[in-house]
Amino acid sequence: MNVLLIALDTVRADHLSCYGYRYETSPNLDRLAGEGVLFERMYAPGIPTQPSYTTIFTGQYSITHGIVTHGGTKEINPKSPWLPSILQRHGYTTCAVSNLWRMKSWFARGFEFYIDPSHRSKYLHTVDAETINSRAIPWLEAHHKEKFFMFVHYWDAHTPYLPPPELRRKFYDGDPFDPSNESLKPLWRQPFGEWWRESWFSQLKEDDREVTDADYIRALYDAEIYYADMAVGKLLETLEKCGVADDTMVIVTSDHGELLGEHDVFFDHHGLYEGNIHTPLIFRWRAGGVTGGRRVPHFVQHVDLAPTILDAAGIPIPDSMEGKSLLPYLRGESDEPIYSRIITQECTWQAKWAIRTDEYKLIAAREPDLHNMPMRELYHLETDPEEQNNIYLERWEVAEKLEAELEGWIKRMMEKNGLSQDPLVEQGITLGRRWHRWVEEKRYW
């Protein structure tokens, strides 16, 4: 069995057409889902990028592997297992086409080949899918006869959204420069507005007219997903041409989603709302019986990916991995839920924990956030999927019960890992400090 793990950075599940989105943003992923198994409720237990990918490769929660922030100084727990290293020890040729190692060195562990095509890009996240494929496809063609584990990381849906010019109006019909449109006005009072006005929005001007319509920026995000989807299609075609598509477990997921104006968060991935933590997950493995276009409605998490891959490969799952193998779901051998709730956290722009059940989500802040949201939020997701109506005071009994469950889990995990303090409190927010400095410099608020 080969493994091809594809990461679509910053892609929220509900903007893929196979997850019911109104636009056809993902025709190749739709076909893959139609041939394999799609998980309807895949969640990130720690966001954003660095915590999330560390969880994917360790099979551990952030509170265990130690990386709860993005851009922090904390090193990964030296006792944490590492999927690429385990696979390499079991005879896999391992390859990453990514640049995560330039953020944190541990992302290069266990890869015999680490191909980073982004050195010519101005920023790590501006390398495009065509460039990634220009390295990934030749490697596949050269090494497809070996038993391989390949990780391919596409950044396109990350800001700045700059799809090829011919795609920029694929999902938009209007005037992006209409001076009477003030939908971006809330952005200008945030540091993101100032930063992006200069570094990103300046590249979108036409005849010196500045974009005013937030829907146009959202359409660019969708176009970036479409562009990445085309690249995924070419990568899958390569598997077919090389004759290894049947015996290759293909996995497509993302590290986190993106908020596109919801909850005052414009074009970034902070906050524990659904748009940020609900991610796609699609598997196909023809030789292993992972076919049929089935959909799994139960909660699963990033922490489950490494155990699933090892289980499918017949490699013992380390006891230190905290996720569960999804192989029974993939083979249609089980339809029983394995989680009754998801617990997730962020400690980058905000310091917050959340617990999500079928019916409710409780968000508990460790400190005030820069969007002036309440310290406690409770949403009834069945009637309020957009999380617009905070019912914390109205249903305090529910909130109290959920908070006790959340705090109990955190306490047990701290005891298990020998921690004396909640790591969100101990480490503190990282990138959010830039916002504080900006406020001080501008003397806002």
N, C-alpha and C positions, 0 to 999 in steps of 0.2 A: 504493500500500500504506500502510495505517495500522498503528500499533504501539500495543498496550496492554500495558504491563509491570506486572504485579501482584506485589507483594511481600507475603508473609505472614510478618511478622517472627516469629522464634523458633520456626518450625515444623520439627520433625524429620521426615524422610521416612517413617520407620517408624510414625508415628502417623496416617498417612492410609490410608484403606481401599483406595485404588487402589495402594498399596504393600504391601498384604497385612495391614494391621492388623486385629485381631480385632473391633474396633468400627467401625460405619459412621459415621465422623466427617466424611467428605468427599463426600457424594453428588453435589454439583455439580462438584467437581473430578474425580470418577470419570467423570461423563458427558463432561466436557471431554477427559479422557485417552482415553476410548472413541472420541472423534471425531478426535483428533489424534495426537500422538507423546509418549510418556512416556520419560524417561531414568531408567533404574534406578539409575545410579551417578553422581549429580551431587554434587560436593564443593566445599566452601568452602576456598580456598587461604589464607585469612587470616580470623581471627575476633577479636572479635565485630563489632558493628554498624558502626562507622566504617570499619575496614579493609575489611570485606566490601562495603559499598555503594560505597566508593571504587573497589574492584576491578571491580565490576559496571559502573560508568560509565566507567572508563578502559580496560578491557581489559588491565590490567597487574597484575602481582603486587605485593604490599605492599612488597617490598624495592626495587621500582622507583618506584612512586608515592610511597613514603615514609611511608605511614600504617600502621604496624604495631601501634599501640596504640589503645585507645578512651579518649578523654578526655585525650590527650596534648597537648603544645604544638607539635608538629611541624606544619609547613604542607605541603600537597600539593606535589609536584614541579611547578614552573611549566611544565615541558616536557611534562607528561602530557596526552594527548588526552582529550577529554571528550565523550562520546556525545551528550548533549542539544545541545551547541553545534554539533557537526558536523551533526546533523539539522536544526537551525534554519537553518544556512547553506545547506542544500539544500532549503529551502522548506517545511519542516515547521512546523506550529503546535505548540508544545511546552507541555505542562502537567504540573505535579506536584501531587498532592493528598497532602501529606506535611508533616512538621515537621522533617526532618533538617537543614534549613538553620539551625535554632536551636541545633544541636549544633556544626556547622561550616559556615562561610559558603559554601564551594565547592559544597555540594549544591544551591545555587540557580542555579548557572551554567547558562546556555543555556535556561532556562525562561522563555518569554514570560509564562506564567501560573504563579504559585506560590501555591497555595491551602493555607493552614494552618488547619484547623478546631480546633486543640488549645488555643487561647488560653484557653478557659474550663475546661480540664482542670487538675487540680492538678499532674499530672506529664505530661511529654511522651508517655509510653507508656500513659497511661490513656484517651486518646481512643478511643472505640469505633467499630466498623465501621459502625453506623447513622449516626453523625455524619460519618464519611468519605464514605459514599454520599450523604448529603444535600448534599454539595458536588460530588462526582464525577459523579453522574448528571445534574444540571442542566447541568454544563459539557459533557458528551457530547451532550446533546440540543441545546445551542446551537451546537456547533462540529463536529458530525459531517460536515458537508458540506466541511470543510476537510481537507487531508492532515495528520493529526495523529500526534504521539507523546505518549502519556499514561502517566505513572507514578503508580500508586495504591498507597499504602502502608498496610496494615492492621497494627495493633499488638496485636491482641487476645490472642494466645497468649503475650505477654510478661507477666512478673510485674507486678503482682499478678493472679492468675487470678480474675476476678470476673465470670463470665458472668451473663446475666440469671437471676434467681431460678428461673424455670421450667425452666432447663436444668441446674441445678446437680447434680441427681441422675440426669441422663439416662444416664450411664455408671457409675453407682455404686449398689450395693445393700448397705446395711449401716448401722452406727451410727458416724458420723464422730466422735462424742464419747465413745466407749467408754473409760472411765478405765483399763481394763486393757491397752489397746493402747499400746505404747511404740515404734511404728515411727518416730515423729518425734523420738525421744530424741536420736539423733546430731546433729540440727539445733540443739539448744539449746546445744551447746558451741561453736557457730560464731557469728560476728557476724550472719550472715543471720538466725539464729533470733531474736536480740534485736530486730533492725531490723524483721523481718516480723511478729513477735508484736504489736508496737505499731501498725504502719502498715497491715498487711494482715489477719493472722489475727483481729484484733479485729473486723473487719467480717464474719467468718464465724461468730461466736458465735451460739448460740441458747440463750435462757434462761440467759445468762451461762456457758454451757458452752463450753469451748475445744476446737477440733479436735485430735484425737490420732492420727488414722489418715492415714498418708502416702498411702494409696490414694485417699482422698477428694480430696486435693490434686491427685493425678495425674488423677483424673476431671474435676476443674475445668479442667485444662489441655486435656483432650480436648473438653470442652464449649466452651471458647473457640475451638478449631479449628472445631468444628461451626458456631458462631455466625459466624465469619469466612467460612466456606464458604457460608453462606446469603447473606451480603452479596456475595460473588463471583458467586453465581447471579443476583442482581438486576442486577449490573453487566453480565453477559453477556446478560441479557434486554434490556437497554437497547440493546446493539449490534444485536440482532435487530430491535427495534422501529424503530430508526433506519435500518435497511436497510444497515448497513455491516459486518455480522458476517462476510460472506464475504471481504471484502478487508482485514480487520484481522488482523494477526498477534497472537495472544494468547499471552502468555508468563506463566507462573506459577512463582515460585520463592520461596525464603526466604534470608535473609542467613546464618543458622546455625540449629542446632537447640537442644535444651535437655536437660540432664541432670536426671533426676527421682529422684535418690537414688543412682544408680550412682556408684561410685568416690568416695563421700562428698560428692558435689556435689548439693545439694538445690535444685532449682528455679532453676537458673542455667545460664549458657552459657559456662563456662570449662573448659579441658581439651580435649585433642585426640582424644577418644574418638568412636566412630561416631555416638552420639546427638547430638553437637554439630556434626560436620562433614559428615554425610551429609544433604543437603537435597533437596527435591523440585524437579523441573523438568518442566514440561509445556508443549508448544507446540500451537497450532492455527492454521492459515492455509489456509482452504479454497481460495481463489483461487490460492494458491501450491502446491497439491498436498500440503499438510501435513495429512493426514487418515488415516483408516483404523484408528485405535486401535493403532498399532504401538508396540512397546517396544524401546528401544535398550539393550543390556546393557553398553556400554563406559563407561570413565571419561570424564567431562567435568567442566568447572569453571566457576566464576563468570567467570573471565577470558575465557571463550569467548562470553559473551552479546553484548557490544558488537560484536565482529567479525561475529557471525551476523546481527545486525540490519542492519548496514551492507551486508553481502553481499546479503541479501534485498532491500534497498532499491535495489540497484544503485549504491551509493556506495563509492568506493575505501576500503579499509581502511588506516589509517595504518600505516607500517612500525613505529612505536613501540608499537603494540598487540602484546601477547605471546600472546594467546589465538588460537584457531583457529575458523574458521567451521564451524558445525554443519549448514549447509545441505545438504551431501551426505547426512547422516544423515536430515534432515527429509524430504527428497524420495525417500528410499529408493535413492539412487544409490551408496551405499557402506555396507559393513558391516565395514570394517577398523578396528581400534582405532587411535586417534590418540595415546593415552598408555599407557605401560606402568606408570606409577606416578603418584601424586599427592603433592606436597609442600605442607605446610600449616604454619601457625604461629599462635601466640598470644602477646601481650605485654601483657596487661591484668591478670588475676589471677595468671597463671602466665607464665613466660618459657620457651617450649618450641617446638621444631620437631618435625615428624613426617614420615615417608615411609611411604606406604601402597602396597603392590602387591596383586595378585590374592590372594596367599597370606598376606602378613605385614604387620604395622605395627610400625615402630620409632619410639618417642618419645624425644627427647633433650632434657633440661632444661638450661638455661643457669644455673639457680640452684635451690636447694631450693624446693619449693612448700609451701603451708600445709596440704595434706592428707597430708603425709608420704609421698608416693609416691617410689619410687626415682628416681635421676637418669637411669636408662636403663630402658626398658620394651620388651619384644618380645612380640608376640602373634601366634599362628597363627590367623588369622581364619577359616580353613575349618573348623577343629575347635573354635574358641573365639570365636564371633562376639560374645559379650558382653564379651570382653576381661577375663577374670577370672584367667587363669593366665599370669603373667609368666615367659616362658621365656628371658629374656636370658642367664642363665648356662648353661642347658642347651644352647642353640644359638648359642653365641658366634660361630661362624664365619659364620652367617647375619647375626647382628647386626653383626658387624664389616664385612661387605660392604655392608649397607644404610647403615650410618653413613658409610662412605667415600663412597658415592654421594650421600648427603644433604649431607655437608660439601663435597663437590666442587661440587655445584650451588650452594650458598650462596656459595662462593668465587668461582665464575664470575659469579654475579649481582652480587656486590660489586664485582668488577673492571669489569664492564660499566657499573655505575652510579657508579663513582668513589668507592666507600665504603672507608674504611680500617678499619672495625670493623663487626661484626655489629650491625645496628640494634636487635635485641632486647637486646643487652648495652649498647649506647650509650644507648638511650632508657629502658630499664628499665620494670618494670611500673607501671601507673598506679593503677587502682582497688584493686589488691591492697595498696597502702600503707595503705588504710583498715583492712584486716584486721590489719596489723602494729601500727597505733596502738591498735586495740581490744584486742589481746593485751597490749600494754604497760599500758594503762589498767586492764585487769582482772587483770593479773599472772598470766595463764594461761600454761601450758606453760613 
